[in-house]
């Protein structure tokens, strides 16, 4: 086994290990999810930006506040 194969195998193995660890680890605490309280969303409205463009038309940027 060449040293390049060994390094590439180590990179692939570490990437697979990190992906597996992210699936296994405990999720982070979320006030809204863990307490079932919707009051957090009422404090700060969520805004989304939509960029819409078609060939031959003028591009549009839309901001939606929900």
ZISULVEN-V38522 format. One record per residue. N is the residue number from 1. RES is the residue in one small letter. PHI is phi in whole degrees, -180 to 180 (NA if undefined). Layout:
[[N,RES,PHI] [N,RES,PHI]]
This chain:
[[1,x,NA] [2,x,-77] [3,x,-66] [4,x,-68] [5,x,-66] [6,x,-65] [7,x,-67] [8,x,-66] [9,x,-66] [10,x,-67] [11,x,-66] [12,x,-65] [13,x,-65] [14,x,-69] [15,x,-64] [16,x,-65] [17,x,-64] [18,x,-65] [19,x,-66] [20,x,-66] [21,x,-63] [22,x,-67] [23,x,-78] [24,x,-89] [25,x,-66] [26,x,-73] [27,x,-69] [28,x,-71] [29,x,-71] [30,x,-126] [31,x,-61] [32,x,-67] [33,x,-75] [34,x,-81] [35,x,-109] [36,x,57] [37,x,-110] [38,x,-93] [39,x,-73] [40,x,-69] [41,x,-70] [42,x,-74] [43,x,-74] [44,x,-125] [45,x,-70] [46,x,-89] [47,x,-118] [48,x,-126] [49,x,-111] [50,x,-116] [51,x,-104] [52,x,-122] [53,x,-146] [54,x,-126] [55,x,-64] [56,x,86] [57,x,-113] [58,x,-77] [59,x,-66] [60,x,-124] [61,x,-118] [62,x,-117] [63,x,-113] [64,x,-115] [65,x,-107] [66,x,-113]]
